Amino acid sequence: MNYAVFDTGQSREVIELFRRVFTDSEGRDEGMLIGNLVSGLISTRGRDVAGFVATDQEKIVGCIFFSRLTVQDNTNAFILSPVAVDTSYQGQGTGQELIGFGIQHLKEQGVERVFTYGNPAFYGKVGFKPVSEECVSPPLELTQPEGWLGQSLTGDKIMPIAGASRCVEALNKQEYW
């Protein structure tokens, strides 16, 4: 398995991967929703989005995106969302290794904190721990607050950050939260 930084030339294949994986697991509507999210993230300009791919013999079998989380104290923070691994590669550690690769890349770029909103059992395997909404406010209202997770990339404890947070426009829709 090879891990690399996402290249925009991979856009069509990556969007299709997300659509297929989420359609297979959660239905066509969810597949289209997440495919549209990925398309929006790819269209985001500047250094506010970072994507990473896992390839097996030139075929993209996994992809993740991190996007900027703007917080009141100017901590350099990103949100991991979404994550997709081809169903035939799931359960083999591909997603965990890809997330580890992406986090290491962000750490080297000076990112201090990463957050995600998802399954604590899965994301706990790659260092994410529960974060209360009072400690770090998510950008939008959470339907499952137990899924708000974070980790420090500096070795420090995640300290409370007062005030609201903001995410990139592509992720700034209640249906993702």
N, C-alpha and C positions, 0 to 999 in steps of 0.2 A: 504494500500500500504506500502511495506517495501522498504527501501533504504539501500544499502550496497556497500562496495568496491568490485569491480570485482575480481573474482577468476579464474585462468586459467582453472580450471575444467569446467567453463561455456563457454569456447571458441566456441565450435561448435554451441551451442544454440544462442550465441550472434552474430556470423557471419551470421547465417541464419536469425536472426531478421533484421539485417541491409540490407541484400540482399532482403528480402521480402518487407520491408517498402519502400526502394528506388525503387524497381521494380514496386510496386503498384503506387507510386507517379510520377516516372519519366521515367519508362521503364526498360526493361531487361538490357541494356548496363550499365545504371547508377547503377542498383542494383549490377551487377557484379563488377563494378569499386569500389563502396564503400565497398562491401564485401571484396575485395582484400586489400583496405586501412586498414580495421579493422584487417584483418589477419596480415598485416605488423606491425601494431601498437602493437598487442599482442606479436609478435615476438621480439619487441624492448627490449633490455636488460637494467637492472639497474633501476634507479629512474627517467627516462626520460618520462615515460608514467604512467598515472593513469586512471583507468576506474571505473565506478560506474554503478550499475544496480538498476532498480526498479522491484520488484517482486509482484505478486498478486497470493496468494495460490501456492507458489513455482514455478510459471511460470514467466520467464523473459519477461516483457512487455515494458521495456525501457532500454536504455544503452547510456552512453556518454563516450567519451575519451578526456583527456587532454594530451598534449605532450609538452615537453620542447621547449621554444623559447629562443635561445641564442642571447643576445644583447651585444653591445659593452661595456656598463657600468656595466655588470655583475648583473643587476637586476634579481632577481629570478622570471622568467616569464614562463607562459604556454599558449598554444593555445587550446581552446575548439573546437574539431572537430574529428569525426562527432557526431551527435545526432540522435537517432532513438527511436520512440515510436510506438508500435503496433497500427495499424490504428483504432482498436476498442477502444483504450484508448486515442486517440488524442482529444484535445479540453476539457480535464478534469483537466488540470493543472499538469499532471504527469511529463511532460518534464520540466516545470518550477521548480517544487519541486525537481526533480532529479538534475538539474543544481545547484540549491541552496545548496543541500546536498554536491555535489562535490566541489563547491567553498568553502564551510565552511571547508571541509576536507583539501583542499589545503592551506587555510589560516592558519589552525592549524599546517601545516607542514612548515610554513614560506614563502610561495609563496607571492610575493608582487603585481604582476600584472597578469591579465588574458586577453587574446585577443581571438577574434573569427572572422570568415569571413562568414557572412550570412545575413539573413533578419533583418534589424534594428528594424522593428516593433515587431518581436518576441523577439529578444535578448534584446531589450530595457526594456522589462517587467522584466528581471532578472538583471538589473543594468548596462548593457553594453551601452556605448555611442560611437558615431562616433570618430574615431581617424584618423587624416590625415596621409598620407604616409610620409609627411615631419616630422611629430612629432615622429612616430615610424615606421620604414621601415618594410614592410612585407617581408617574406623570398623570395617570387617570385612575378612576375608581376600580379597585380589584374585585372581581366576582369570587375569587378564591384567595383570600389574603395569605393563607398558609403557603402559597406558591411564590411569594415575593422573597427572593434569595439573593445573597451577595457574597463577595469575597474580596479581601484586600490583596493587592499585588505587591504591597510594600512590606508585608509582614506585620503591619500594625493592625490593631483591632478596628473594626468599622465603628467610628464614633458617630453620635447623632449629628445630623445636619438639619438645621432649622430651615423652614420655608418650603416652598413648592419646588418641584423639579419639572423639567421639560424634556421631551424626546423629539427626535426628528419628525418632520411632517408625515412621512410615510407610515410611521408607527403610531401617530397621534389620532387614533380612532378607537372609540370605546369597544368595538367588537373584538379587538385583539386583547382586551384586558378583562 
